[in-house]
């Protein structure tokens, strides 16, 4: 029963990541949705491991989104400019 929430969030990350990505024709939005739900799955895992519920929510998102941001910032800084432009204007103007 404790792992069912982890499974639900992991499944939602795949399904909703694909749906948002194909629905908006944007890889960036699909990956962002995928990472958000993987962060929630990690939060549920941390909560199951005994971390405080509120703290585990912030830690899960910080670990997943923070490491993704740091990876993009250090290895692909031009990708962050494209991501910022897409989230400000929309997926069609970024191509």
C-alpha positions in Angstrom: 0.0 0.0 0.0 2.9 2.4 0.7 4.4 1.9 -2.7 1.2 2.4 -4.6 1.6 6.2 -4.5 5.1 5.9 -5.9 3.9 3.7 -8.7 1.0 6.1 -9.5 3.3 9.1 -9.7 5.9 7.2 -11.8 3.2 6.0 -14.2 1.7 9.5 -14.4 5.1 10.9 -15.2 5.4 8.7 -18.3 1.8 9.0 -19.4 1.3 12.7 -18.8 4.8 13.6 -20.0 4.0 12.0 -23.4 0.6 13.5 -23.5 1.7 17.0 -22.8 4.7 16.6 -25.1 2.7 15.4 -28.0 -0.3 17.6 -27.2 1.6 20.8 -27.3 4.2 19.6 -29.8 6.9 20.6 -27.4 9.6 18.4 -26.0 10.5 20.9 -23.3 7.0 20.9 -21.9 6.8 17.1 -22.0 10.1 16.7 -20.2 9.1 19.4 -17.6 5.9 17.5 -16.8 7.8 14.2 -16.7 10.4 15.7 -14.2 7.6 17.2 -12.0 5.9 13.8 -11.6 9.2 12.0 -11.0 9.9 14.6 -8.3 6.5 13.7 -6.7 7.4 10.0 -7.0 10.7 10.7 -5.2 8.8 12.7 -2.6 6.5 9.7 -1.9 9.6 7.5 -1.7 11.2 9.8 0.8 8.0 9.9 2.8 7.9 6.1 2.8 11.5 6.1 4.0 10.5 8.2 7.0 11.3 11.8 6.0 8.7 14.4 7.2 5.9 14.7 4.7 6.3 18.4 4.0 10.1 18.2 3.9 10.0 15.2 1.6 7.8 17.2 -0.9 10.4 20.0 -1.1 13.4 17.6 -1.1 11.9 15.5 -3.9 11.3 18.5 -6.2 14.6 20.1 -5.3 16.6 16.9 -6.0 15.0 16.2 -9.4 14.4 19.8 -10.7 17.6 21.2 -9.1 19.9 18.6 -10.6 18.2 18.9 -14.0 18.7 22.7 -13.9 22.3 22.4 -12.8 23.0 19.9 -15.5 21.5 22.2 -18.2 23.3 25.2 -16.7 26.8 23.6 -16.7 26.7 21.5 -19.8 24.1 23.1 -22.1 23.6 26.8 -21.2 22.1 27.7 -24.6 19.4 25.2 -23.9 18.1 27.2 -20.9 17.7 30.3 -23.2 15.6 28.2 -25.5 13.5 26.8 -22.6 13.0 30.3 -21.2 11.9 31.6 -24.6 9.5 28.7 -25.1 7.8 29.1 -21.7 7.4 32.9 -22.3 6.1 32.8 -25.9 4.9 29.3 -26.6 6.1 26.2 -28.5 5.6 27.5 -32.1 7.9 30.5 -31.9 10.9 28.6 -30.5 11.5 26.6 -33.7 
